[in-house]
């Protein structure tokens, strides 16, 4: 009985979440006395997974899967789990994997726990700790089904190397035409920037920036920090920034190590979507802004004065330590 993970990738390369998932799976497998198998899609070099505890890799290479289609990918994972006799299937909490997890669970008649934030509390019975109420609380969920599907919350465990080697096996699951009921017409990609999904640091701006012509403040600070840029819902609704940068409960949820909010008042939907971030810094001229109630650090003042000064200080600090 092997533990199976879906090692997520994009454009032929593994996403960082794949290595966190592998690290987590390795520890769970040790507890269960089993091994870790990963299933990959259209990745030529999978050797990097061995660094993080994967014992075996099922390599799926199929041109039909060049674009992400949830039903088809879920069918691949299901067949991989059945082939390996896996009783625990692990996925991450990216947008794609959240979509996949429920489909995989239904296909395998498995219990499903999302937003898992730690190693199993118990394996008999099988219990996991999860985020609840938009990350304001935790609960312990017990899964009694024979097969279990877990969705690991991003940045909740960390990435740990575990020296070893992984056997590689070509895997050709049966993929039917019914798996492609949804057709992707086009995909818009932003190049040359850190993506929100993979970012450890996010710098986000709101209406306090007064207009799209001032977005250079956000981009300059993000460039120094190696961060992704993001925005609040009103900013994307106004057309100042693309909807792909909208973070929050109604946009892209983030769980970064550092989240900097500039000129964002802190609507409850926005806070709910970024509440899993470990350190939250708020810069706002309104001392009564709701965001200050959940911030780890807050600066009351004019963003047009504070952000350029912060950017210059960080540049100087990096220059001294480079």
Rosetta blueprint (number, residue, H / E / L):
1 X L
2 X E
3 X E
4 X E
5 X E
6 X E
7 X L
8 X L
9 X E
10 X E
11 X L
12 X L
13 X E
14 X E
15 X L
16 X H
17 X H
18 X H
19 X H
20 X H
21 X H
22 X H
23 X H
24 X H
25 X H
26 X H
27 X H
28 X H
29 X H
30 X H
31 X H
32 X H
33 X L
34 X L
35 X E
36 X E
37 X E
38 X E
39 X E
40 X E
41 X E
42 X L
43 X L
44 X L
45 X L
46 X L
47 X H
48 X H
49 X H
50 X H
51 X H
52 X E
53 X L
54 X L
55 X L
56 X E
57 X E
58 X E
59 X E
60 X E
61 X L
62 X L
63 X H
64 X H
65 X H
66 X L
67 X L
68 X L
69 X L
70 X H
71 X H
72 X H
73 X H
74 X H
75 X H
76 X H
77 X H
78 X H
79 X H
80 X H
81 X H
82 X H
83 X H
84 X H
85 X L
86 X L
87 X L
88 X E
89 X E
90 X E
91 X E
92 X L
93 X L
94 X L
95 X H
96 X H
97 X H
98 X H
99 X H
100 X H
101 X H
102 X H
103 X H
104 X H
105 X H
106 X H
107 X H
108 X H
109 X L
110 X L
111 X E
112 X E
113 X E
114 X E
115 X E
116 X E
117 X L
118 X L
119 X L
120 X L
121 X L
122 X E
123 X E
124 X L
125 X L
126 X E
127 X E
128 X E
129 X E
130 X E
131 X E
132 X E
133 X L
134 X L
135 X L
136 X L
137 X E
138 X E
139 X E
140 X E
141 X E
142 X E
143 X E
144 X L
145 X L
146 X L
147 X L
148 X E
149 X E
150 X E
151 X E
152 X E
153 X L
154 X L
155 X L
156 X L
157 X L
158 X L
159 X L
160 X L
161 X L
162 X E
163 X L
164 X L
165 X L
166 X L
167 X E
168 X E
169 X E
170 X E
171 X L
172 X L
173 X L
174 X L
175 X L
176 X L
177 X H
178 X H
179 X H
180 X H
181 X L
182 X L
183 X L
184 X L
185 X L
186 X L
187 X L
188 X L
189 X L
190 X L
191 X L
192 X L
193 X L
194 X L
195 X L
196 X L
197 X L
198 X L
199 X L
200 X L
201 X E
202 X E
203 X E
204 X E
205 X E
206 X L
207 X H
208 X H
209 X H
210 X L
211 X L
212 X H
213 X H
214 X H
215 X L
216 X H
217 X H
218 X H
219 X H
220 X H
221 X H
222 X H
223 X H
224 X H
225 X H
226 X L
227 X L
228 X E
229 X E
230 X E
231 X E
232 X L
233 X H
234 X H
235 X H
236 X H
237 X H
238 X L
239 X L
240 X L
241 X L
242 X L
243 X H
244 X H
245 X H
246 X E
247 X E
248 X L
249 X L
250 X L
251 X L
252 X E
253 X L
254 X L
255 X L
256 X L
257 X L
258 X E
259 X E
260 X E
261 X E
262 X E
263 X L
264 X L
265 X L
266 X L
267 X L
268 X H
269 X H
270 X H
271 X H
272 X H
273 X H
274 X H
275 X L
276 X L
277 X L
278 X L
279 X E
280 X E
281 X E
282 X E
283 X E
284 X E
285 X L
286 X L
287 X L
288 X L
289 X L
290 X H
291 X H
292 X H
293 X H
294 X L
295 X L
296 X L
297 X E
298 X E
299 X E
300 X E
301 X L
302 X L
303 X H
304 X H
305 X H
306 X H
307 X H
308 X H
309 X H
310 X H
311 X H
312 X H
313 X H
314 X H
315 X H
316 X H
317 X H
318 X H
319 X H
320 X H
321 X L
322 X L
